Amino acid sequence: MTKPKTEKISTGSFDLNKWLFGGYEKDVVTMIAGPAGSGKTNFTILATCSQAKKDKKVIFMDTEGGFSVERVKQIVGESYEEILENILLLSPMNFEEQRKAFSR
């Protein structure tokens, strides 16, 4: 029996999609870990913009204050305001706030 093909979500980067065998898995929480300054937030902002440009709604859970409108501008250019309308930015300060954000 063949395993069903997992749907993928683009990372926003051709090379990263290739490395991840097509992108992030849909409906799966993906943990990105690494030292400070290694690009974790950039990976997530890139993927967020990639989906928001397709007019999809994206929840960005920012637990460290790394989300940057300036970075979004650099990635998508002049259409950044349209893109930002598709992004719901949540900035919980603790696990309780994070839990509440997802129970709405």
N, C-alpha and C positions, 0 to 999 in steps of 0.2 A: 504494500500500500504506500502511495506517495504522500509525503507530508505537504499540506496546502502551502502555497507560496505566501509568505508574510508580506503585507502591504508596507511600503516604505514611505517615509516623509523626507523630502530633500533637505539637505543640510544648508543648501545655498551655495555649495562649493562642489564643482565637478570632481576634483581630486579627493575631497573628503567623502563624497558619496561613493566613489570607487573603493576607497579604503574600507568603508562600512558596508560594502556589498549592496549599494543602492540607497543608503541613507539610514535615518533613524527608524526603528520599527514603530509602526502605528499602534496606538493604544497600549503602549508600554512606557513606564517611567524609566528614563535613561539617566544614569548618574554619570556626570563628567567630573573626574577628579584630577588634581595635579597641583603643583606648587603655585604660589602667587606669581602672577605675571605670565603664566604659561598659555593663556588664551582661552580659558574656559568660558568666560563671559562673552568674548568675541564669537566663539562657536555658537553660543545660544542666541545671541543677537542676530547673527547671520541666518540661522535657521528660522527665527521668528520673522525676520523681514522677508525671507523667501516665501513663507506661507501667507503672511499678511498681504504681500504683493498679488497673491492669487485671490484676494478678497476673502480670505478665511480669517475667522476670529481666533486670536491667539492669547492665551493667558501666560504672562511672564511673571514667574514667582522670583522676586529679587530679594534674597535674604542678606545680601552684603552691600547693597547700595551701588552696584556696579552698572545698572542700566543707564545708558547715555543717549540722549536725544541727538547729540552731536555725532555719535557713532552711527546712529540710524541714518542721519543726513549723509554721511560719508558713503554708506552702503547703497542707499536708494536714490540719492540726489534730490532734485527739486520736488519730487512727489512724496517727500517724507511726511507731510501733514496727513495725506490720505492714508498712508501706511499706518501712522500712529492711531488713526481712528479704529483700526482693526486689532489693536493691541490693548489688552487689559493688564495694566501693571499693578501687581500686588506686592507690598513690601512688609511682610509680617516681621515682627521683632522677636517672636518666640514661637514655640510649638503650638501654644494655645491659639494665638492669632492665625497661625497657618491652618490649624484644624477648622477654625471658624470660617476662614476664607473659602474652604472647600465644601463646607456644609450649607452654604447659601443656595 
